[in-house]
Amino acid sequence: MNVDKLLVEIGTEELPPKALRKLAEAFRDNFVAGTEKAGLAYGEIKWFAAPRRLALLIDQMAEQTPDKIVEKRGPAVSSAFDAEGKATKAAEGWARSNGITVEQAERLVTDKGEWLLHKAEVKGQSVYELVPSLVADALAKLPIPKPMRWGAYSTQFIRPVHTITMLYGDKLVKGEVLGIESARTIRGHRFMGEAEFELNHAQDYEQQLDQRGKVIVNYERRKEIIREQVEAEAARENGVADIDEDLLEEVCSLVEWPVAMVGSFAEKFLDVPAEALIYTMKDNQKYFPILDKQGQLLPRFIFVSNIVSKDPQQVISGNEKVVTPRLADAEFFFNTDRKTKLEDRLDSLGKVVFQQKLGTMLDKSKRIAELASQLAAEIDADVQHAQRAALLSKTDLGSEMVLEFPDVQGVMGMYYARHDGEHEEVATALNQQYWPRFSGDKLPETGVAAAVAIADKLDTLVGIFAIGQLPKGDKDPFALRRASLGILRIIIEKGFALDLDTLFTNALLLQPLELSQEQQQQVKQQLIEFVYARLRASYLEQGIDASVISAVLERKPTRPIDIEKRIKAVAQFRELEQAEALAAANKRVSNILAKNPDFVKPEVDQALFESEQEKALYAALSGLQIELAPVLAAADYQQALTKLASLREVVDAFFDNVMVMADDEAVKINRLTLLSQLRALFLEIADISLIQ
């Protein structure tokens, strides 16, 4: 069967830069799904994306789908003919629908009866027939929240479409997609190279666009070119570029032919906190700041132009003129904000609603202050500093700087607190209260900051759950999933012996809601389950087996650091040679005890033992109960499970030689009691019966 390269390019107006990669990858995935469903064989598939195009290049694309035989079963022979052997109307209708007579039908004989059968040969469809509809379907399924119309077209897409190119090798695949007829026309750069040219062969796409169109259409290649250029320009300035991956992606999605250049700004702006300057350069201007070897901001920035200019200095000067007013705004806001102390901003928080049922930001700040002081006492941090930092934690939200640049909240609170003469622990906590901001982000560095960070997240999490606004699907407006993960990471990685049940109870008592005891318990149960779900997902990402996680969480521990120790211990136990047999034994014991829930026997009666295996198991358990007491008290679950693994032989011997459900009721109950003690020892750590 003939194979060749297939090129599909959609030429558009400038696509949304933050969505470009997502659109390109979705286009590829949708097209692959359609191609596989159609039965077209293909090889490697490569996606391309630039500001004004999405494209796919598929290697080894089959020219057509294979021929196939389709079997269509008809009515049962018993109902296809009447008593005289004539075909019934049902049989004749089925035959006509297949283009045959009843006499031409074959028979399908099975152990359940005999049916009429028609085998139809279906010829394969060519790539020329299939591709236009495959492309149209793939585009229709792209994640486009607000499609648009343009000109006189009734079709809709994320941006106006100007060209459609579908080439199979050197042959044009004719067809209409989004109201545009396929052609060989490829559009180049708006200001460099050829505005339009005709592509002769699919395999020439990337090279021809590069050479003739002055468009680097390979997204990853273009991204690395930008990275290399930016790093090289920073090195020339004896600095290091602050390259944010999200910003790099966005800049890559804005340019077709990247050219990195360096601009500068007045040194006086360096008196403004660097975070604010960096934010406005990155977010507003899409610039890469330059830092010195010590990480301090230099009065330089790198921007990426989309053209090779004949007069680069004019381009640099233009960008310097654009960024200067933004930096001047930041300077003005900073100087203005420092005229008002953070403490004097507290009253204004009373006019800002946090959540209608949960009060104002001032109410929230007071709740955080109370929680933070409780937490500080538990983790041996300065209570007064924690309370003070929590009370002031939201005061910078009303500052001019934060109103203009929201991402610097907390950071500006730190600078303003230092200006006001607050203790350094208080100032640091104002910045670190939001840490970790995202997965893998750094944690609060001090105990005071950790107390405030936990308190803030805890108040939001508990309050929103208490009013019944739990996250649903991908909707999580208060970022409760992130808040719960942040709480867990701080507690576990900092080694704090905090109890979730206590934390939730304390936070619930501070909420401005009238909840009955039953309602409070219900909210706490929902919170525990929510946190368990986050823990489960987190441990799965770390490669922990799902059954290990289930075995631990089944015991409902509520101290995150304790859960961490149990998970690690059980994960290691699972790798032991004895684990499989002991897990099976625990499952067997669990099933036996579940079928006999009413037996009552507080102690084992050695006089009722009838076998050496009973005596051996009892002796082993008695010794371990004494030996494990201090180990479990120290939460050394790894050592405890290692000791419990020594039970394998006596447990195996017991089940091989002892009938638990003896005819003698006293003996039976005695044996059930012995097994319940065995089970209880393992349950001190986890439900080992769930391990797979």
C-alpha positions in Angstrom: 0.0 0.0 0.0 1.3 3.5 -0.9 2.4 5.8 2.0 3.5 9.4 2.0 3.7 12.5 4.2 0.5 14.4 4.9 0.6 18.1 5.7 -2.3 20.0 7.2 -2.0 23.8 7.9 -4.6 26.2 9.1 -3.6 29.8 8.4 -5.3 32.3 10.7 -5.1 35.7 12.2 -3.0 35.9 15.4 -4.0 33.2 17.8 -4.3 33.7 21.6 -0.7 33.2 22.8 -1.5 31.6 26.1 -3.6 29.0 24.4 -1.4 28.3 21.4 0.3 25.1 22.7 -2.9 23.7 24.0 -4.7 24.3 20.7 -1.9 22.7 18.7 -1.7 19.6 20.9 -5.5 19.2 21.0 -5.6 19.5 17.2 -3.0 16.7 17.0 -4.8 14.5 19.5 -8.2 15.0 17.8 -6.8 14.3 14.4 -5.1 11.1 15.6 -8.3 9.9 17.2 -10.3 10.5 14.0 -7.6 8.9 11.9 -7.5 5.7 14.0 -11.3 5.5 14.0 -11.3 5.8 10.2 -8.7 3.0 10.0 -6.0 5.0 8.2 -2.5 3.8 9.1 0.1 6.4 9.9 3.5 6.8 11.4 5.1 9.6 13.4 3.0 12.8 13.8 4.5 16.2 14.4 2.6 19.4 15.4 3.6 22.9 14.5 2.3 26.2 16.0 3.1 29.8 15.4 1.1 33.0 16.0 -0.8 32.7 12.7 -1.0 29.0 12.1 -1.6 25.5 13.4 -0.1 22.6 11.4 0.4 18.8 11.5 2.9 16.7 9.5 2.2 13.0 9.5 4.8 10.6 8.3 4.0 7.3 6.6 0.3 8.1 6.1 -1.5 5.3 4.2 -3.1 6.4 0.9 -6.3 4.5 1.8 -8.0 2.4 4.4 -7.9 -1.4 3.7 -10.8 -3.2 2.1 -12.9 -5.2 4.6 -15.7 -7.7 4.8 -18.7 -6.5 6.8 -21.1 -9.2 8.0 -24.8 -8.3 8.4 -26.9 -10.8 10.2 -30.5 -11.1 9.2 -33.6 -12.7 10.8 -33.5 -16.2 12.2 -34.1 -18.9 9.6 -37.1 -20.1 11.7 -38.8 -16.7 11.2 -37.4 -15.9 7.7 -39.6 -18.5 6.0 -43.2 -19.5 6.4 -44.7 -23.0 6.7 -44.5 -23.5 2.9 -40.9 -22.4 2.7 -41.5 -19.0 1.2 -39.6 -16.0 2.4 -41.4 -13.8 4.8 -41.7 -10.0 4.4 -39.1 -9.5 7.1 -36.6 -11.6 5.2 -37.3 -9.9 1.9 -37.0 -6.5 3.4 -33.7 -7.3 5.0 -32.4 -8.8 1.7 -33.5 -5.7 -0.3 -31.7 -3.4 2.2 -28.5 -5.3 1.5 -29.0 -5.3 -2.3 -29.5 -9.1 -2.6 -32.3 -11.6 -2.8 -33.2 -14.0 0.0 -31.9 -16.9 -2.1 -28.4 -15.2 -2.3 -28.1 -14.9 1.5 -25.7 -17.2 3.3 -26.4 -19.0 6.6 -24.8 -18.4 10.0 -25.0 -21.4 12.2 -24.4 -21.2 15.9 -25.2 -23.3 19.0 -28.1 -20.9 19.5 -29.7 -21.3 16.1 -29.4 -20.4 12.4 -29.6 -16.9 10.8 -29.5 -15.4 7.4 -26.2 -13.7 6.7 -24.8 -11.3 4.1 -21.1 -10.7 3.7 -20.5 -7.4 2.0 -17.1 -6.3 0.7 -16.5 -2.6 1.6 -13.8 -0.9 -0.4 -11.3 1.2 1.5 -11.6 5.0 1.4 -8.8 7.1 0.1 -6.9 9.8 2.1 -8.3 12.4 -0.4 -11.9 11.4 0.7 -11.2 11.2 4.4 -8.8 14.0 5.3 -11.1 17.1 4.8 -13.7 15.7 7.2 -11.1 14.5 9.7 -9.5 18.0 9.7 -12.9 19.6 10.1 -13.9 17.3 13.0 -10.6 17.8 14.7 -10.9 21.6 14.6 -14.5 21.5 15.7 -13.4 19.7 18.9 -10.7 22.2 19.9 -11.1 23.8 23.4 -12.4 27.1 22.2 -14.6 28.8 24.8 -15.7 31.7 22.6 -15.6 31.0 18.8 -16.0 34.0 16.5 -17.5 34.7 13.0 -15.8 36.9 10.4 -16.7 38.5 7.1 -19.6 36.9 5.3 -18.8 33.4 6.6 -21.2 31.5 8.8 -18.5 29.2 10.1 -16.9 29.9 13.5 -13.3 29.5 14.8 -11.1 31.0 17.5 -9.7 33.5 15.0 -10.5 34.3 11.3 -9.1 31.7 8.9 -7.4 32.7 5.7 -5.8 29.6 4.2 -6.3 25.8 4.4 -3.5 23.6 3.0 -3.8 19.9 2.8 -1.0 18.1 0.9 -0.5 14.4 0.5 3.1 14.1 -0.7 3.1 16.5 -3.7 -0.7 16.1 -4.4 -3.3 18.6 -3.2 -6.0 17.1 -1.1 -9.1 19.1 -2.3 -11.8 20.0 0.1 -13.4 22.7 2.1 -12.7 23.3 5.8 -14.2 26.2 7.7 -15.5 27.7 4.5 -12.0 27.8 2.9 -11.0 25.7 -0.1 -7.7 23.8 0.3 -4.8 25.3 -1.7 -1.0 25.1 -1.8 -0.8 28.7 -0.5 1.4 29.3 2.6 1.6 32.7 4.1 5.0 33.9 5.3 6.0 36.6 7.8 4.0 39.8 7.7 7.1 42.0 7.1 9.9 39.7 6.1 10.4 37.0 3.4 7.7 36.1 0.9 4.2 37.2 1.9 2.8 34.1 0.1 4.3 31.1 -1.7 3.1 27.8 -3.1 4.3 24.6 -1.4 5.1 21.7 -3.8 5.5 18.9 -1.3 4.4 18.2 2.3 8.0 17.3 3.4 9.2 20.8 2.4 6.9 22.6 4.8 9.2 23.5 7.7 12.2 24.3 5.6 10.3 26.4 3.0 8.6 28.4 5.8 11.9 29.0 7.4 13.8 30.0 4.2 11.1 31.7 2.1 8.5 32.8 4.7 10.9 33.8 7.5 8.7 31.9 10.0 10.2 29.4 12.5 7.1 27.2 12.6 8.6 24.5 14.9 7.3 25.6 18.3 9.9 23.8 20.4 12.8 24.9 18.2 11.6 28.5 18.3 11.2 28.4 22.1 14.8 27.1 22.5 16.1 29.8 20.1 14.4 32.4 22.4 15.9 30.8 25.5 19.4 30.7 24.0 19.2 34.3 22.7 17.9 35.6 26.1 20.6 33.8 28.1 23.3 35.1 25.7 22.1 38.7 25.9 22.0 38.5 29.7 25.5 37.1 29.8 26.7 40.0 27.7 25.3 42.2 30.5 27.3 40.2 33.1 23.9 39.0 34.5 21.4 36.1 34.5 18.1 36.3 32.8 15.0 35.7 35.0 13.4 33.2 32.6 9.9 32.1 33.7 8.7 29.1 31.8 5.2 30.4 31.4 6.5 33.7 30.1 8.8 31.9 27.7 5.9 30.0 26.3 3.9 33.1 25.9 6.7 35.0 24.1 7.2 32.0 21.9 3.6 32.1 21.0 3.8 35.8 20.1 6.7 35.8 17.6 7.4 34.0 14.3 11.1 35.1 13.9 12.5 35.9 17.4 15.2 38.5 17.9 16.3 39.2 21.5 17.4 42.7 22.4 18.4 44.5 25.6 16.9 47.7 26.9 17.5 49.7 30.1 15.7 51.9 32.6 16.7 54.5 35.1 18.6 53.2 38.1 16.4 55.3 40.5 13.6 52.8 39.9 15.7 50.2 41.8 14.6 51.9 45.0 11.2 50.2 44.4 10.9 46.6 45.5 12.3 44.4 42.8 9.3 42.1 42.9 7.0 44.9 41.7 9.4 45.9 38.9 9.8 42.3 37.8 6.1 41.8 37.9 5.3 44.7 35.6 8.1 43.8 33.2 7.0 40.2 33.0 3.2 40.5 33.1 2.6 43.8 31.4 5.5 44.0 28.9 6.5 40.4 28.4 10.1 41.3 29.2 12.8 39.1 30.8 14.5 41.0 33.7 18.2 40.6 34.2 19.7 39.8 37.7 23.3 40.0 38.8 25.2 37.0 40.1 23.8 37.7 43.6 20.2 37.7 42.4 19.7 41.5 42.6 17.8 43.2 39.8 19.9 45.2 37.3 18.5 48.2 35.4 18.3 46.1 32.2 15.7 44.0 30.6 15.5 41.7 27.5 12.6 41.8 25.1 12.0 39.6 22.0 11.2 41.4 18.8 9.4 39.7 15.9 11.5 41.2 13.2 15.1 41.8 12.1 15.2 45.6 12.2 17.3 47.8 10.0 17.6 50.2 13.0 17.7 48.1 16.2 18.3 51.1 18.4 14.9 52.6 17.4 13.2 49.3 18.5 15.2 49.4 21.8 14.4 53.0 22.4 10.7 52.4 21.7 10.5 49.6 24.3 12.4 51.8 26.9 9.8 54.5 26.4 7.0 52.1 26.9 8.3 50.5 30.1 9.3 53.7 31.8 5.7 54.9 32.6 4.9 51.5 34.1 8.0 51.6 36.4 7.1 55.2 37.3 3.7 54.1 38.3 5.2 51.4 40.5 7.5 54.0 42.1 4.6 56.4 42.7 2.4 53.7 44.3 5.3 52.5 46.5 6.0 56.0 47.8 2.3 56.7 48.3 1.6 53.5 50.2 4.3 54.1 52.7 2.6 57.2 53.9 0.0 54.9 55.6 0.9 52.3 58.1 -0.4 48.8 57.7 -2.0 49.0 61.1 -4.0 52.0 60.0 -5.3 50.0 57.1 -7.1 47.5 59.3 -10.4 49.5 59.5 -10.6 49.6 55.7 -10.7 45.8 55.7 -14.0 46.0 57.4 -15.5 47.4 54.2 -14.2 44.5 52.0 -16.4 41.4 52.0 -14.5 38.1 52.1 -17.6 36.0 51.7 -21.2 37.1 52.4 -21.9 34.5 55.1 -18.3 34.6 56.5 -17.9 38.3 57.0 -15.3 40.9 55.9 -11.6 40.6 55.4 -11.2 42.2 58.9 -13.3 39.4 60.3 -11.2 36.9 58.5 -8.0 38.6 59.7 -9.1 38.3 63.4 -10.0 34.6 62.9 -6.6 34.0 61.3 -4.9 35.8 64.2 -6.6 33.5 66.8 -5.8 30.4 64.8 -2.2 31.5 64.2 -1.6 32.1 67.9 -3.0 28.6 68.7 -0.8 27.0 66.0 2.3 29.0 67.1 1.9 27.6 70.6 1.7 24.1 69.3 4.8 24.3 67.0 6.9 26.3 69.5 6.9 29.6 67.5 6.5 33.1 68.9 2.8 33.5 69.7 2.7 37.3 69.7 4.5 37.6 66.4 2.2 35.0 64.8 -0.8 36.8 66.1 0.5 40.2 64.9 1.4 39.0 61.5 -1.9 37.3 61.0 -3.8 40.4 62.0 -1.9 42.5 59.5 -1.8 39.7 56.8 -4.4 41.2 54.5 -3.7 44.9 55.1 -1.7 45.3 51.9 -4.6 44.3 49.8 -5.9 47.9 49.8 -2.6 49.4 48.9 -2.2 51.1 45.6 0.6 48.8 44.5 -1.3 45.6 45.1 -4.5 47.0 43.5 -2.4 47.7 40.4 -0.2 44.6 40.6 -2.2 41.8 42.4 0.5 39.3 42.2 2.7 41.2 44.6 0.3 40.9 47.5 2.2 39.6 50.6 5.5 40.8 49.1 4.5 44.4 49.5 3.1 43.7 53.0 6.6 42.6 53.9 8.2 45.8 52.6 5.6 48.0 54.2 5.9 46.2 57.5 9.7 46.7 57.6 9.1 50.4 56.8 6.6 50.6 59.7 9.2 49.1 62.1 7.4 45.7 62.6 9.5 42.8 63.8 11.3 41.0 61.0 9.4 37.7 61.8 6.2 39.6 61.3 7.3 41.1 58.0 8.6 37.8 56.7 5.3 36.1 57.6 3.3 38.6 55.6 5.2 37.6 52.5 5.3 33.8 53.2 1.7 33.5 54.3 0.7 32.5 50.7 3.5 29.9 50.4 3.3 27.4 48.8 1.6 29.1 46.0 1.6 26.1 43.6 2.7 22.5 43.4 6.4 22.2 44.3 6.7 25.8 45.5 8.8 26.6 48.5 7.4 26.5 52.1 7.3 29.1 54.8 10.8 29.3 56.3 9.9 30.3 59.9 7.6 28.9 62.5 5.7 32.2 62.7 5.2 32.3 58.9 4.2 28.6 58.9 1.5 29.3 61.6 0.1 32.2 59.6 0.2 30.3 56.3 -1.7 27.3 57.8 -4.2 29.5 59.7 -5.0 31.5 56.5 -5.6 28.4 54.4 -7.4 26.6 57.2 -9.9 29.4 57.8 -10.8 29.6 54.1 -11.0 25.8 53.8 -13.2 25.3 56.9 -15.4 28.4 56.3 -16.2 27.5 52.7 -17.0 23.9 53.6 -19.2 25.1 56.5 -21.4 27.1 54.2 -21.7 24.2 51.8 -19.7 25.5 48.9 -17.6 22.4 48.2 -15.5 22.3 45.0 -17.3 20.5 42.2 -15.6 19.1 39.2 -13.0 21.6 38.0 -14.8 24.5 39.7 -12.8 25.6 42.8 -13.2 29.4 43.0 -11.6 29.6 46.5 -8.7 27.3 45.5 -9.6 24.9 48.3 -7.7 22.0 46.8 -4.5 24.1 46.6 -5.2 25.3 50.2 -5.5 21.8 51.6 -2.4 20.6 49.8 -0.5 23.6 51.2 -1.6 22.8 54.7 -0.5 19.2 54.3 2.9 20.0 52.8 3.7 22.5 55.5 2.7 20.1 58.3 4.4 17.0 56.8 7.6 18.6 55.5 8.1 20.7 58.6 7.4 17.7 60.8 4.7 19.4 62.9 2.7 17.1 65.1 -0.6 18.8 64.3 -4.0 17.0 64.3 -6.4 17.7 61.5 -9.5 17.0 63.7 -8.3 19.5 66.3 -7.5 22.1 63.6 -10.9 21.7 62.0 -12.7 21.9 65.3 -10.8 25.1 66.3 -11.4 26.7 63.0 -15.1 25.8 63.0 -15.6 27.4 66.4 -14.4 30.7 65.1 -16.7 30.8 62.0 -19.6 33.3 62.3 -22.1 30.5 61.8 -24.6 28.7 64.1 -23.9 25.1 63.6 -25.2 22.2 65.7 -22.9 19.5 67.0 -24.2 17.2 64.4 -23.6 19.8 61.6 -20.1 20.4 62.9 -19.4 16.7 62.8 -20.7 16.4 59.3 -18.5 19.3 58.1 -15.5 17.8 59.8 -16.1 14.5 58.1 -16.4 16.2 54.7 -13.1 18.0 55.4 -11.3 14.8 56.4 -12.5 13.0 53.2 -11.5 16.0 51.1 -8.0 16.0 52.6 -7.7 12.3 52.3 -8.5 12.6 48.5 -5.7 15.2 48.2 -3.3 13.0 50.1 -4.2 10.0 48.0 -3.5 11.9 44.8 -0.3 13.3 46.2 1.0 9.9 47.2 0.0 8.3 43.9 2.1 11.0 42.1 5.0 10.0 44.3 4.6 6.4 43.0 3.1 4.9 46.2 0.9 1.9 45.4 -2.9 2.7 45.8 -3.4 -0.3 48.1 -0.8 1.0 50.5 -2.6 4.3 50.7 -5.9 2.6 51.2 -4.5 0.4 53.9 -3.3 3.4 55.9 -6.3 5.7 55.4 -8.7 3.0 56.3 -7.5 3.4 59.9 -8.6 7.1 59.7 -5.4 8.7 61.2 -5.7 12.5 61.5 -2.2 13.6 62.0 -0.6 14.2 58.6 3.0 13.5 59.9 1.7 10.2 61.4 0.0 9.3 58.0 3.3 10.0 56.3 5.2 7.7 58.6 2.6 4.9 58.2 2.6 5.3 54.4 6.4 5.0 54.1 6.5 2.1 56.5 3.7 0.1 54.8 5.2 0.8 51.4 8.5 -0.7 52.6 6.7 -3.6 54.3 4.9 -4.4 51.0 8.3 -5.1 49.4 9.2 -7.8 52.0 9.0 -11.4 51.2 6.6 -12.1 54.0 4.2 -9.3 53.0 2.0 -11.2 50.6 1.4 -14.1 53.0 0.7 -11.8 55.9 -1.7 -9.6 53.8 -3.6 -12.7 52.8 -3.7 -14.0 56.4 -5.0 -10.6 57.5 -7.7 -10.7 54.8 -8.7 -14.2 55.9 -8.8 -13.2 59.6 -10.9 -10.1 58.6 -13.4 -12.2 56.8 -13.7 -14.7 59.6 -14.2 -12.0 62.2 -16.7 -10.2 60.0 -18.8 -13.4 59.8 -18.7 -13.7 63.6 -19.3 -10.2 64.9 -21.0 -11.1 68.2 -18.4 -13.2 69.9 -17.1 -11.8 73.2 -13.9 -13.0 74.8 -11.6 -10.4 76.3 -8.7 -12.9 77.0 -7.3 -16.0 75.5 -7.7 -19.1 77.7 -4.5 -21.2 77.2 -6.3 -24.2 78.8 -8.4 -24.5 75.6 -5.5 -24.9 73.2 -5.6 -28.2 71.4 -2.5 -27.8 69.1 1.1 -26.7 69.2 0.3 -24.2 66.5 -2.2 -22.4 68.7 0.4 -22.2 71.5 3.1 -21.0 69.1 0.9 -18.2 67.7 -0.2 -17.1 71.2 3.4 -17.1 72.5 4.6 -15.0 69.5 1.7 -12.5 69.9 2.2 -12.2 73.6 5.9 -11.4 73.1 5.3 -9.0 70.3 2.6 -7.1 72.3 5.1 -6.3 74.9 7.9 -5.7 72.5 5.9 -3.4 70.2 4.4 -1.1 72.9 7.3 1.3 73.1 7.9 1.1 69.3 4.4 2.0 68.5 4.4 4.7 71.2 7.4 6.2 69.3 5.5 5.9 66.0 8.3 3.8 64.6 6.0 2.0 62.2 8.8 0.7 60.0 10.4 -1.2 62.9 7.0 -2.4 64.1 6.1 -3.9 60.7 9.5 -5.5 60.4 8.9 -7.2 63.8 5.4 -8.2 62.7 6.8 -9.8 59.6 8.4 -12.4 61.8 4.9 -13.8 62.5 4.6 -15.2 59.0 5.7 -18.8 59.8 3.5 -19.2 62.9 0.5 -17.7 61.2 0.9 -20.0 58.2 1.3 -23.0 60.5 -1.8 -22.0 62.4 -4.0 -21.8 59.3 -2.5 -25.0 57.9 -3.2 -27.0 61.0 -6.0 -25.4 63.0 -9.7 -25.4 62.3 -10.9 -22.0 63.6 -14.6 -22.8 63.5 -14.4 -25.8 65.8 -17.5 -27.7 66.9 -16.7 -26.9 70.5 -18.1 -23.3 71.0 -15.6 -22.4 73.7 -12.6 -23.5 71.6 -14.0 -21.6 68.6 -14.4 -18.4 70.6 -11.0 -18.8 72.0 -9.5 -19.2 68.6 -11.5 -16.2 67.3 -10.1 -14.2 70.2 -6.6 -15.2 69.3 -7.1 -14.1 65.7 -8.6 -10.8 66.8 -5.4 -10.1 68.8 -3.4 -10.8 65.7 -5.5 -8.5 63.6 -5.4 -5.8 66.3 -1.6 -5.7 66.2 -1.5 -5.0 62.5 -4.4 -2.5 62.8 -2.3 -0.4 65.1 -0.5 0.6 61.9 -2.7 -0.1 58.9 -5.2 -2.5 57.5 -2.7 -4.9 55.9 -5.5 -7.0 54.4 -6.0 -4.3 51.8 -2.4 -4.5 50.4 -2.2 -6.0 46.9 
